[in-house]
Amino acid sequence: RSDLLDYLAEANRTGACIPTIAELSEELGISITTLREQLEVARRLGFVSIKPKIGIQTCDFSLSPALMLSLQYGIKVQPELFEAFRDLRKHIEASYWYEAAPLLTSTEVSVLGDIVRKAQQKIENQPIEMPEKEHRAFHLAIFQHLENPLVKSILETFWELNARNERNYYLDRTYLVTVWNYHQRIYEALAARDFERGYQALIAHMDLVVQRKKVELSQRFE
């Protein structure tokens, strides 16, 4: 007999096929009902995929599904957790900047420029369009070559949650122009391989967002 998670981890490591639910139930010594419940938890945590006619397959490990599920619940219970998560992301991006930025190719830096121009066009449109997809794509692209899977999962989860949040906020055109001017500076610094200048622009951009949030919070209590 074996714990389901141990079984799935071993199957992932060895590339072994996972049998049917009935066979797996017998092998693990648990009821089919209990096994289905445990598999659903494993599916939501991103450990397996379960599809008709294909069956149960293990997935590459990623912290993102579990982190997203936990934070979605936590933020509903304690909305201020999102700002705590934002602060964590700020420190992570700042800490890994000098490791990640030099790994970008000239082609990848050019893509960052395309993202900036697309975001700026959205801001200029009438009515204004929120460039939350571009915001996510820009930051994740900078850190795409990091080899630490936990850091990448945290950043991916933050930007997914942030994109959902930005759809409801920041429709102030002047503010958005300022934000994307910082992204323009980051892109230009990367194109010039001036990583210190890019770092300073990144920090200034993140500090601007923090100050904006502080103003929003103070206005709620006035």
C-alpha positions as CSV (number, residue, x, y, z in Angstrom):
1,R,0.0,0.0,0.0
2,S,1.1,3.5,-0.7
3,D,0.0,7.1,-0.2
4,L,-1.5,8.5,-3.4
5,L,0.9,11.5,-3.5
6,D,3.9,9.1,-3.1
7,Y,2.5,7.0,-5.9
8,L,2.1,9.9,-8.2
9,A,5.5,11.3,-7.4
10,E,7.1,8.0,-8.2
11,A,5.2,7.7,-11.4
12,N,6.3,11.2,-12.4
13,R,10.0,10.4,-11.7
14,T,9.9,7.1,-13.6
15,G,7.5,8.0,-16.4
16,A,5.3,5.0,-15.4
17,C,1.7,4.9,-16.7
18,I,-1.0,5.3,-14.2
19,P,-3.6,2.6,-14.2
20,T,-7.4,3.0,-14.2
21,I,-9.1,4.3,-11.1
22,A,-10.4,0.8,-10.3
23,E,-6.9,-0.7,-10.6
24,L,-5.3,2.1,-8.7
25,S,-8.0,1.8,-5.9
26,E,-7.1,-1.9,-5.5
27,E,-3.3,-1.2,-5.6
28,L,-3.5,1.5,-3.0
29,G,-6.1,-0.2,-0.8
30,I,-8.6,2.6,-0.7
31,S,-12.1,2.9,-2.0
32,I,-12.9,4.3,-5.4
33,T,-14.9,7.1,-3.8
34,T,-12.0,8.1,-1.6
35,L,-9.6,7.8,-4.5
36,R,-11.7,10.0,-6.7
37,E,-11.7,12.7,-4.0
38,Q,-8.0,12.5,-3.6
39,L,-7.4,12.7,-7.3
40,E,-9.5,15.8,-7.6
41,V,-7.4,17.5,-5.0
42,A,-4.3,16.4,-6.9
43,R,-5.8,17.7,-10.1
44,R,-6.5,21.1,-8.6
45,L,-3.0,21.3,-7.2
46,G,-1.6,20.7,-10.7
47,F,-0.1,17.3,-9.9
48,V,-2.2,15.4,-12.5
49,S,-4.5,15.9,-15.4
50,I,-7.5,13.7,-15.8
51,K,-9.1,13.5,-19.3
52,P,-11.8,11.2,-20.8
53,K,-10.3,8.4,-23.0
54,I,-6.8,9.5,-22.0
55,G,-7.0,8.8,-18.2
56,I,-4.7,10.0,-15.5
57,Q,-1.4,11.6,-16.4
58,T,1.2,13.2,-14.1
59,C,2.2,16.9,-14.8
60,D,5.5,18.7,-14.5
61,F,5.7,20.2,-11.0
62,S,4.7,23.8,-10.6
63,L,3.9,25.7,-7.5
64,S,1.6,28.0,-9.4
65,P,-1.7,26.0,-9.1
66,A,-1.4,25.4,-5.4
67,L,-0.3,29.0,-4.7
68,M,-3.1,30.4,-6.9
69,L,-5.7,28.3,-5.2
70,S,-4.5,29.2,-1.7
71,L,-4.2,33.0,-2.5
72,Q,-7.6,33.2,-4.1
73,Y,-9.1,31.9,-0.9
74,G,-6.8,33.9,1.4
75,I,-7.4,37.2,-0.4
76,K,-11.2,36.7,0.0
77,V,-10.7,36.2,3.7
78,Q,-8.0,38.8,4.1
79,P,-8.0,41.3,1.1
80,E,-4.8,42.9,2.4
81,L,-2.9,39.7,1.6
82,F,-2.7,40.8,-2.1
83,E,-0.6,43.8,-1.1
84,A,1.6,41.6,1.0
85,F,2.1,39.4,-2.0
86,R,2.8,42.5,-4.1
87,D,5.6,43.4,-1.7
88,L,7.0,39.9,-1.9
89,R,7.0,40.1,-5.7
90,K,8.8,43.5,-5.5
91,H,11.6,42.1,-3.5
92,I,11.9,39.0,-5.7
93,E,12.1,41.0,-8.9
94,A,14.6,43.4,-7.4
95,S,16.7,40.5,-6.0
96,Y,16.8,38.6,-9.3
97,W,17.2,41.5,-11.7
98,Y,20.9,41.3,-12.1
99,E,20.8,37.5,-12.6
100,A,17.9,37.7,-15.1
101,A,18.5,40.8,-17.2
102,P,21.9,39.9,-18.7
103,L,20.4,36.6,-20.0
104,L,18.0,38.3,-22.3
105,T,18.9,38.2,-26.0
106,S,18.6,41.2,-28.3
107,T,15.6,39.6,-29.9
108,E,13.9,39.2,-26.5
109,V,14.7,42.8,-25.6
110,S,13.1,43.9,-28.9
111,V,10.0,42.0,-27.9
112,L,9.9,44.1,-24.7
113,G,9.9,47.2,-26.9
114,D,7.0,45.8,-28.9
115,I,5.1,45.2,-25.7
116,V,5.7,48.8,-24.5
117,R,4.5,50.2,-27.8
118,K,1.3,48.1,-27.7
119,A,0.6,49.1,-24.1
120,Q,1.1,52.8,-24.9
121,Q,-1.3,52.5,-27.9
122,K,-4.0,50.9,-25.7
123,I,-3.6,53.8,-23.2
124,E,-4.0,56.4,-26.0
125,N,-7.2,54.7,-27.4
126,Q,-10.6,56.2,-26.9
127,P,-12.0,54.7,-24.8
128,I,-8.8,53.8,-22.9
129,E,-7.9,50.1,-22.8
130,M,-6.3,48.5,-19.7
131,P,-2.9,47.0,-20.8
132,E,-2.9,44.3,-18.0
133,K,-1.8,41.6,-20.5
134,E,1.1,43.7,-21.6
135,H,2.1,44.4,-18.0
136,R,2.2,40.7,-17.2
137,A,4.0,39.8,-20.4
138,F,6.7,42.5,-19.9
139,H,7.7,41.6,-16.4
140,L,7.6,37.8,-16.9
141,A,9.7,38.2,-20.1
142,I,12.5,39.8,-18.1
143,F,12.7,36.9,-15.8
144,Q,12.0,34.1,-18.3
145,H,15.5,32.6,-18.1
146,L,15.6,32.1,-14.3
147,E,16.3,28.5,-13.5
148,N,14.6,28.6,-10.0
149,P,11.1,27.1,-10.6
150,L,9.8,28.4,-7.3
151,V,10.7,32.0,-8.1
152,K,9.1,31.6,-11.5
153,S,5.9,30.1,-10.1
154,I,5.6,33.0,-7.5
155,L,6.0,35.6,-10.3
156,E,3.6,33.9,-12.6
157,T,1.0,33.7,-9.9
158,F,1.4,37.3,-8.9
159,W,1.0,38.6,-12.4
160,E,-2.0,36.4,-13.0
161,L,-3.7,37.8,-9.9
162,N,-2.5,41.3,-10.7
163,A,-3.9,41.2,-14.2
164,R,-7.3,40.4,-12.7
165,N,-7.0,43.2,-10.2
166,E,-5.9,45.7,-12.9
167,R,-9.0,45.1,-14.9
168,N,-10.9,47.0,-12.2
169,Y,-8.4,49.7,-11.4
170,Y,-5.9,52.2,-12.7
171,L,-8.1,53.7,-15.5
172,D,-6.4,57.0,-14.8
173,R,-4.7,57.8,-18.1
174,T,-2.1,60.1,-16.6
175,Y,-1.1,57.5,-14.1
176,L,-0.9,54.8,-16.8
177,V,1.2,57.0,-19.0
178,T,3.7,57.5,-16.1
179,V,3.8,53.8,-15.4
180,W,4.6,52.9,-19.0
181,N,7.1,55.6,-19.3
182,Y,9.0,53.6,-16.6
183,H,8.6,50.5,-18.7
184,Q,10.0,52.4,-21.7
185,R,13.0,53.3,-19.6
186,I,13.5,49.7,-18.5
187,Y,13.4,48.6,-22.1
188,E,15.8,51.3,-23.3
189,A,18.2,50.4,-20.5
190,L,18.1,46.7,-21.4
191,A,18.7,47.6,-25.1
192,A,21.8,49.5,-24.1
193,R,22.9,46.7,-21.7
194,D,22.8,49.3,-18.9
195,F,21.5,47.0,-16.2
196,E,22.1,49.5,-13.4
197,R,19.9,52.1,-15.1
198,G,17.3,49.4,-15.8
199,Y,17.3,48.4,-12.2
200,Q,16.8,51.9,-11.0
201,A,13.8,52.3,-13.4
202,L,12.4,49.0,-12.2
203,I,12.6,50.1,-8.5
204,A,11.1,53.6,-9.3
205,H,8.3,51.9,-11.1
206,M,7.4,49.6,-8.3
207,D,7.7,52.4,-5.7
208,L,5.2,54.4,-7.8
209,V,2.7,51.6,-7.6
210,V,3.2,51.3,-3.8
211,Q,2.6,55.0,-3.4
212,R,-0.5,54.8,-5.5
213,K,-1.9,52.0,-3.4
214,K,-1.2,54.0,-0.2
215,V,-3.2,56.9,-1.6
216,E,-6.1,54.6,-2.5
217,L,-6.2,53.1,0.9
218,S,-6.0,56.5,2.7
219,Q,-8.9,57.8,0.5
220,R,-11.1,54.8,1.6
221,F,-10.9,55.9,5.2
222,E,-11.4,59.6,4.7
